[in-house]
Amino acid sequence: MPYSSLKKTRWFSGSDSRGSSSSAALVELEDVSLRFVNYADKQYSLKRAALDLVLRRDAPVAKSEFWALRNLSLRIPKGSRIGIVGGNGAGKSTLLRLLARIYPPTSGRVAVRGAVAPLIEMGAGFNMELSGVDNIYLNGAMLGIGPREMRARIDRIHEFTGLREFAEMPLKYYSSGMYLRLAFAIATEVDPDILLIDESLGVGDAAFVAKAKDRLRGLLDRSNAVILVSHDMASLRELCTRGLWMRQGQLVADGPIDTVIDEYLAWQAALEPPREAS
Amino acid sequence: MDARTTARVPHEEYFPPPPEPRRPNVWMTRLRDDRRELARFWPVIQNMVVQDLRVRYQRSVLGFVWTLLNPLLMMATLSMVFSQILNSVENYPVFLFAGMVPWSFLSTSLNECAVCIIQNEGLIRKIYLPKLVFPLARVLTALVTFLLSMAAMFLLLWPMGARPSWSLLALPLVIVVFTAFVLGLGLLIATANTFYRDCGHLVSVFLQAWYFLTPILMPITQFRAEAQWRFGLNPAYYFIELFHEVLYAGRWPGIGLFLTAAAIAAATLGVGYAVFKSQEDKMVFRL
């Protein structure tokens, strides 16, 4: 496929993106690029830096660069349900991390208005030495829930996880399933404006998965905008209204979710006919 | 000639950063944003400090006593040795205490700040937190330990001649100024060590040398009169001298001394903050 045709971006002209003023957009990306520089190939030490400075030479080994996002422009108005599709390494997760303010853009402008709930990595910010309850407060504080608010919600969390009797136990003695359940419960306890979800969240046993789906749906309904990254096309079609297709850090297509997924699947099928498109 | 080999790769990340053109409004917005962000994330800092202290002492029978035991033992040894040499210094243990306890706050804070970004890699790459949270939490943890051990040691040194005086009222102010100095240095070291990991090793060596260059073990009157001015070149000297005045001599510190220390603290904190903020965005790529 020629490069130029990939670069073309079509804009979704749904009723919710037109007619509303710019202040209504929760997320605005303007020509955003993000470059990763790999420093691993060069042990850049103080000695090296000093030598470079003294000898007035430039960095001797070229750093390996990688553009994870390239010239991305995007407006996400209130009420959007966005699904992002694309192959591995297309920049989907990087985009989510950019919106979660984990990565700053190398160039361009990012405006995110409102509270962001990142369901990107489960259990980020857990301290293994602390008990379950302490971790609930700590993690809640990181997600923007103050201790007073958390106290009111803690019963709901216990009820959902079913880990009340383990609440005082240090997290390092939790099984991985318990750990995930707790992380999921805290992360979904927030009331976000913008919800970022990465991949299918593998959580616990079958009974819990059903419960988790319910809870996730509740969270989706509470959020003003949802951005979902997944390889599960069925759930994307079900949950989202607008689709984005990313490839090599660029936006290939932007439109109604079914159209985008169909295009993506068709493209994938054309690319590798023998294997089934997932 | 191959164009590829001659093409020069622009060196984009300097440390220390090249001086920026002065744009006060940028820094004003940064300060305002930080104030808002720190207010929002204050529970996180609080939580980190409390949990850090708790984790440190849980399951140890003596708990906080361990924090006291180490400097106490050190001071006992030092006062045994040095009181033989320096018989002109009265209440030598109190003198030692007044210098050593603040110093251990400084050295703990700096050692902790050096690794604060690196150790929180998992957090920084997974969730957004203002990066200032990490050095702040470390310094505050050390500050709490410092205050507690200071109070406890003062009482323990009562038989050795530690007596409260009105000048103790100046102590909070001195501690605030000293904390600003330590935080400024901590921010510098946190930035430096994130970009060049060898700074961490340098810090402990440097601190050791600095310790002996600061009049902690003996008052500067023990040195040759014509060599005493050299201590003035050591920024830590002013702070330690403040603590000596307030805790040991029981005098109000001279206004000149205090203002000098405050100016050094303000400058250090300003530079530390500016360096940290200007490099903050790049840190996540260096973890």
Chai-1 contact restraints between the chains, C-beta under 6 A:
chainA,res_idxA,chainB,res_idxB,connection_type,confidence,min_distance_angstrom,max_distance_angstrom,comment,restraint_id
A,S45,B,Y196,contact,1.0,0.0,6.0,A-B,restraint_1
A,S45,B,D198,contact,1.0,0.0,6.0,A-B,restraint_2
A,L46,B,Y196,contact,1.0,0.0,6.0,A-B,restraint_3
A,L46,B,D198,contact,1.0,0.0,6.0,A-B,restraint_4
A,D58,B,R8,contact,1.0,0.0,6.0,A-B,restraint_5
A,D58,B,H11,contact,1.0,0.0,6.0,A-B,restraint_6
A,A59,B,V9,contact,1.0,0.0,6.0,A-B,restraint_7
A,A59,B,H11,contact,1.0,0.0,6.0,A-B,restraint_8
A,A62,B,V9,contact,1.0,0.0,6.0,A-B,restraint_9
A,A100,B,Y128,contact,1.0,0.0,6.0,A-B,restraint_10
A,R101,B,Y128,contact,1.0,0.0,6.0,A-B,restraint_11
A,I102,B,Y128,contact,1.0,0.0,6.0,A-B,restraint_12
A,P104,B,D281,contact,1.0,0.0,6.0,A-B,restraint_13
A,E121,B,K126,contact,1.0,0.0,6.0,A-B,restraint_14
A,A124,B,K126,contact,1.0,0.0,6.0,A-B,restraint_15
A,A124,B,I127,contact,1.0,0.0,6.0,A-B,restraint_16
A,G125,B,L123,contact,1.0,0.0,6.0,A-B,restraint_17
A,G125,B,I127,contact,1.0,0.0,6.0,A-B,restraint_18
A,E129,B,V55,contact,1.0,0.0,6.0,A-B,restraint_19
A,L130,B,Q51,contact,1.0,0.0,6.0,A-B,restraint_20
A,L138,B,N47,contact,1.0,0.0,6.0,A-B,restraint_21
A,A141,B,P43,contact,1.0,0.0,6.0,A-B,restraint_22
A,A141,B,V44,contact,1.0,0.0,6.0,A-B,restraint_23
A,A141,B,N47,contact,1.0,0.0,6.0,A-B,restraint_24
A,M142,B,V44,contact,1.0,0.0,6.0,A-B,restraint_25
A,M142,B,I127,contact,1.0,0.0,6.0,A-B,restraint_26
A,G146,B,P43,contact,1.0,0.0,6.0,A-B,restraint_27
A,P147,B,P43,contact,1.0,0.0,6.0,A-B,restraint_28
